Every structure is written in C-alpha cells, then in structure tokens.
Amino acid sequence: MDIQMICHFEVTDFDTWQTAFNGDDEARRDAGLGVLQIWRDADSSTHAFALLAVNDRARAEAWITRSNALSSDDASTVTHASHFFIQTA
C-alpha cells in the first residue's frame, strides 16, 4: 500500500518559498520523500501545495518536525503548514 503526503503551506510569497523548498531537496530525499507535484493557488501567491511520495513514514514525520522547527528551511516564508498522510481509496 503506497502512502503519500499532501502538504499545504501558507506562505508570504510563492516564488521565494518554492526556491527554498527546492533547495531542501536533499533533506527530503534523506527523509524518504519524493516530490510528485507542486501546485500554487490560482488566485493567490500565498498558498502552496505539495504532493510527496512517502518511502518511510517515521522519517517523513521527523522531516515535518524538523521543517516546522527551522524557518531557515523555507527562507522564513511559511506562516502556517499542515500535512496529511494519504492513500488511494
């Protein structure tokens, strides 16, 4: 059973956030996460969404904790984030 994670980020600026998010690729890979899709809100530059493949849930949860604790990971652009582990029904 494949597990994925969908993330919603409220950000100060999408382009700045995306640059920082892309720069954190090695940490995501180390956490067993792979980016499947990135979306931006069609009507606002302050909402970002990411769909990630999860290879190791425990490491993914550690990445979430680390990301929430380190504003440098997102260039201080994230004002709120939520994450959900999902699977195909």
C-alpha positions as CSV (number, residue, x, y, z in Angstrom):
1,M,0.0,0.0,0.0
2,D,1.5,3.3,-1.1
3,I,1.4,6.2,1.2
4,Q,1.7,9.8,0.1
5,M,1.7,13.1,1.9
6,I,-0.1,16.2,0.9
7,C,1.1,19.4,2.3
8,H,-0.5,22.9,2.4
9,F,1.7,25.8,3.1
10,E,0.6,29.4,3.8
11,V,3.5,31.5,2.6
12,T,4.5,35.1,2.3
13,D,5.5,34.7,-1.3
14,F,5.2,31.6,-3.5
15,D,8.3,32.1,-5.7
16,T,10.5,32.7,-2.7
17,W,9.0,29.7,-0.9
18,Q,9.5,27.5,-4.0
19,T,13.2,28.4,-4.3
20,A,13.7,27.5,-0.6
21,F,11.6,24.3,-1.0
22,N,13.6,23.2,-4.0
23,G,16.8,23.9,-2.0
24,D,15.7,21.4,0.7
25,D,15.6,18.5,-1.8
26,E,18.5,16.6,-0.2
27,A,16.8,16.7,3.2
28,R,13.6,15.4,1.7
29,R,15.4,12.6,-0.1
30,D,17.1,11.7,3.2
31,A,13.7,11.6,4.8
32,G,12.5,9.1,2.2
33,L,10.3,11.7,0.4
34,G,10.0,12.3,-3.3
35,V,8.2,15.3,-4.8
36,L,5.4,14.2,-7.1
37,Q,3.6,17.5,-7.7
38,I,3.7,21.2,-6.6
39,W,0.8,23.5,-7.0
40,R,0.1,27.1,-6.4
41,D,-3.2,28.7,-5.6
42,A,-4.6,30.1,-8.9
43,D,-5.8,33.2,-7.2
44,S,-3.2,34.0,-4.6
45,S,0.6,33.8,-4.2
46,T,0.3,32.9,-0.5
47,H,-0.8,29.3,-0.8
48,A,1.4,26.4,-1.9
49,F,0.6,22.7,-2.1
50,A,2.9,19.7,-2.5
51,L,2.2,16.0,-3.0
52,L,5.1,13.8,-1.8
53,A,5.7,10.1,-2.1
54,V,6.5,8.6,1.3
55,N,9.0,5.7,1.5
56,D,9.4,5.8,5.3
57,R,6.7,7.3,7.4
58,A,8.8,7.7,10.6
59,R,11.5,9.6,8.6
60,A,8.8,11.7,6.9
61,E,7.3,12.6,10.3
62,A,10.8,13.6,11.5
63,W,11.2,15.8,8.4
64,I,7.9,17.5,9.3
65,T,9.1,18.2,12.8
66,R,12.5,19.5,11.5
67,S,10.8,21.7,8.9
68,N,8.4,23.2,11.5
69,A,11.3,24.0,13.8
70,L,13.7,25.5,11.2
71,S,12.4,28.6,9.5
72,S,15.7,28.7,7.5
73,D,14.4,25.7,5.5
74,D,11.7,27.8,4.0
75,A,13.5,31.2,3.9
76,S,11.1,32.3,6.7
77,T,8.3,32.3,4.1
78,V,5.9,29.7,5.8
79,T,3.4,31.2,8.2
80,H,1.4,28.0,8.7
81,A,1.7,24.5,7.4
82,S,-0.4,21.3,7.5
83,H,0.4,17.8,6.4
84,F,-1.7,14.8,5.8
85,F,-0.7,11.2,5.1
86,I,-3.0,9.8,2.4
87,Q,-3.5,6.7,0.3
88,T,-5.6,5.8,-2.6
89,A,-9.1,4.6,-1.6
